[in-house]
């Protein structure tokens, strides 16, 4: 795959509002920095190819190549991606005594266990200041719960991942949304062919995501309804709730119809084909109908090893995945994939030719099978 530079990144991604602000291009050089949900280029760069382009999840992503590297097979377009097993889970007794969790607490439990047992040296998580998502590097299990609430706005989490690599951390755990996980997957393939490259990750834990909100639009939207400094938690219960719940000081709760919230979703999210973080070691989402539980997708051997250890040590409790829930998850993820690929095809940014740059690439037969 041809690698381009910051000029093309600005042309194809940032200037076209395709940037989701994942942070993958931040802190690699002095030029790109995150600011309030957006990425800004501070100074021009004349390099004809760079990591900013190579890591971006919105520029020339070859799903076929990534699938062969990480799973040893062609990209088949399965709604849920490649995986070893799917279960449902929640925080185990070792974690339940430590505090409240959003949903089942599976993510916090796995990261805490991985830090405690040395599977990872550190973890890149997303904390918040008010409603602003803030990337954070943690090294102790007790710090994990400080980042445990959900954030529904796009976050530059990978800026902290790049900083952790620069600071010399290895075996890094990272928790991210599908676009962030996709960027990390590209980083792990060593696209710049650096000599002596070593995969810096120790665990990639992906979150389910249908869409994220534009931070600036959400800030304006929510401040007109509530004092932002009083917000303690924001939650979107699984279907059929169709509401956003905003919890404030004193236990008060405000409900906002999702139809109003969806208007704040940036256009770039509509081109995302991945609902379940297909290139993670472990993927986690809220279980529909049971908000106290999570859906747990184990994709790799190192993911399975950590889950098994978490169960053994009492950090995690797992059960069988109900057939009805699995069927609906596959339906929802398949619909998202199909909608995004149809839109990308119609916009002329998938499987481009004649030197034109593409958003995504995958086998033409697979593309046609998905959108049929």
N, C-alpha and C positions, 0 to 999 in steps of 0.2 A: 504493500500500500504506500502510495506517495504521501510524504509528510509535508505540510505547508507551514507557514509562519503566522505571526500575529496579524499581519495585514489581511490575510485571508480569513482569519478568525473573526476579526472585526467586521469584514464584509459579509460573511456568511452567517454569523451567529449573533454578534452583539448588535450590529446595525439593523438587523432584521427582527429584533425582539425574539430571537430563538434562544437566547441565554436564559438558563434557569437559576443562575447564581449559585451553582453547586460548590464553587471554590476550587475546582481542579486546576485552574490556571493561575491561582493566587499564590504568592510567596515562592514562586519558582524563579523569579527575577524581580527587578525593581519596578516593573512596568504595570502589572495588573494588580488591583486591590479591590476588596469588597467594600461596599458602603450601602447600608440600609437596604439590603435586598437586591442590589444591583452590582455589576462589575464595571469598574472604570479603568481605562487605559491612561496612565499618568503621563507617559512619555512614548514617543514613537520608537519602534524597534526595526532594524533593517535586516535581521536574520531571515533567510529564506525558508527555514524550517525550525520548529521549536516544540518544546514539550507542551506549551499552551494548546497548540493545535492537536498534538498527538494524544493528549489525555481527554480532550473535550468530548462529552457524550452526545454532542450535537453536530459533530463533524466527521464524516467518513467513517462511521462505525460499521465494521465488517462482522456481522453476527456469525457468519459461516466460519471465519477464521477464529473468533473467540471460542466458539463451541468446540472446535477441534482441539484447541490448546487446553481448555479446561476440562472438557468431558470426553475427548478422544473420539468425537463423532460429528457428523454434519449437523447443522442447525435444522431441526425438524419443525419448528414453529408450534410446538405443543403450547397450549395456553399457559401452563405453569412452568415451562422450561424443563430442564433435566433435574432429576432428583432421585434419591435413594428410597426415602419413605416420607409419608405425611402422617402426622399425629396431631393431637390437641394437647395443650400443656398449660400449666400455671406455675407460679412460684411455689416452691416446696416449703416444708416446715422450717428449714434453716433460714429462709428469707422472710417468711411471713411475720416474724417477730420484730423485724427491723423497720417496718413502716408501711405506709399505704403505697399502692401501685396504681398506675393507669392501666386498665384492662387487667390481664392475667399476671403481669410482672415477669413474663418469660425473658425478655431482653435483659432487664436488670439482673436477673438471676444468673443467666449464662455469662454475662460480662463479669459479674462479681466472682463467680467460680473460676473463670479463666484467669483473672488477675491473681486470685488467691493461690491457685495451683501452678502458676508460672507458665501457662500456655501462651500468655501474652505479657509483654513488659509494661504496656500502657494501653490506653483505649482512647480513641477519638470519638467524643460524644457531642451532643448539642445541648447546651444549657440555655438559659434565657435571662435577659434583663428586661423586666416588664413583659412585653409581648415580642420583643426583638430576640430572635434566635442567635445564640452566641456559641461559636465553636470552642471546644475545650479539650485539653489533654489531661486525662486522669491517670494516676498510677496506683491508687489504693482502692480496695473494694468499697470502703465506706463513702468514697466520693461519688460512686455510681448513682446512688439514690438521689443525689442532688440534681441530677439531670434526667430524672425518670418520667417527667410529664411529657405529653405529646405536644409537638409544635406543628401547626398546620400551614406555616408560611415557609417559602423556600429559604434555605439556609446555606451559607458558605462553609459547611462543615469540613470540606476537604482542604480548605486553607490551613486548618490545624493539622491535617494529615501530612501535608507538604512540609509544614514547620517541624513536625515530629521527626520526619525523615531527615531533614536538614540538621536537626539537633542530635542526630545519631541514634535515635530509637530504632530498634528492630523488633520483629515479632509483635507488630502493632495490631491491636484490635480496632476495628472501625465499624460504627453503626451508621447506616445511611439508607437513603431512599433509593429506588431503582436507578435513577439517573446517576446518583453518586456511586452506587455499586458498579455501574457500567463504566464510569470513569476510572475507578480503582482497578477494574479488570484490565483496562487498557494500559494503565501504569505497570501492572504486573507482567505484561508481555514484553517489556523493555522495547518499546517501539523505536526509540532513538539508538538502539543497539550499542548501549554504553558498555565498555569493557568492565569486567568484574562486577556486573550487576547482580544483586541479590534481591529476591522478592522481600520487601520489608514487612509484609503482612503476616500476622499470626492467626487471625480470624477475621473474616468478613461477614458481618451479620446484617442482613438486609431487611428492611421494613416493607410491608405492603403499602402501596400508594396509588390512588386513582388520580389525584391531582394535588398540587400545592397552591397556596395563595400567594399573590404578589404582595410582599410585605407592605409597601407604601400604600397600596390601595386598601389593604386590610386595616392598617393603622388609622387611616382617615375614616373608614367605615365604622370601626369599633369605638373610636373616641367620640363619635357623635351619639353613642348610645350608653357608654359607661365610662367611669373614671379608670383609665388604663392601670394606674398604680394600684388599684384595688383588686385587679384580676389575680386569682390564685391558680386557676386551672381552666383549660379550654378542652372540650371533648366533642367528638362527633360519634355518637353511638352507631352501631351497625344497622343496616336496613332491618325493618321498614321505618325507622324513627324519622329520618329526613329533617333533622334539626342539628344545629350547633348549640352546645350547652356552654355557657360562660359562668364560671363560679367566682364569686367575689368574697371579700372579707366578711366574716360573720356568717358564712354559709349560704348566702343568697345565690340564687341561680336564675340566669336569664336564658331563654330559649329563642333562637333565631332560625327561621326557616332556611333550609339549605338552598332553596331557589334563589334567595338573596345573596347568599355567600358565594355560590358558583359563578356569579358575575365577576368575581375578583380573581378568577383563575387565569393566569397568563396564557396567551395563545400557544406558546411552546409546549405546554402540557398536552395539548391535543395531538401532538405528533409522537408522543411517547407510547411505545408498543408494550411496555413491561409493567405489569401490576404487582408482581411478586418478587422482584429483585432476583432475576434468574441466574445471575453470575455471582451470587453470594455462596458462602459455605452453609449458612443456615438462614432461612427466611421466616419472618414472624409477622402475623397480622391478627386483628381482632376476630374472634369466632362469632359469626352471625348467630343471633338468638341467645348467646351466652357471653355477655360482656365481661364475665369474670375469667374467661378462658381465652387462649390464643390458638390460632392455627400455626403449626410448626412444620416447616418443610426442611428436611435434612438433605443437602445436595452433595456433600463431599465426605470423604473419610475423616478428614480432620474435624469437620463439623459433627459427625457422628461420635467421634471419640470424646469431644467436649460435652455433648449432650448426655452420653452414657455416664460420664463422670459426674455431671450435675445431678443426674437421677440417683446415682449411688451415694453421693454425699448429702442428699436431702435438699438440694437447691432447686430441684425441679420435679414436678409430678406430671406424668403423661398418661393419656388415655387414647383409645382408638378414635380415629376420625369418623364421625357419622357420615354415612353414604350420601345423605341428602345435602349436607353442607359441602362435601367435596364436589358434588355435581354442580351446585350453584357457584362455587368458587371458580370451577373450570369455565362455566358459562360466562361469568363476569369478566374473567381475565381474557377469554377468547374474544369477547366483544370489544374490549379495549384495544387489543392487538389489531383486530380487523379494522376498526374505525381509524386508527392511526395510520395504518399502512395504505388504506384507501385514500386518505387525505394526502399522505406523502406522495403517492403515485400521481394523484391528480395535480399536485403542485410541481411535479417533475423533479423531485429531490430524493428518489429512491432508485438504486441501480442505474445511475446516469452513465452516459457514454460520451465519446468524442471529447474527452478531456474535461468534461464538466464535473464539478465537485458535487458529492452526494451527501445526504444526511445519513442514509442507511444503505447497506448492501447485504443481500442474501440471495440464495439460489433462486432464479426466476421461477422454477417449478414450485418451490416452497411458497414464494410470494403469491402465486396464482391460487394455490391450494388454500391459503389463509383467507384471501379476500373473495373467494368464490361464493 
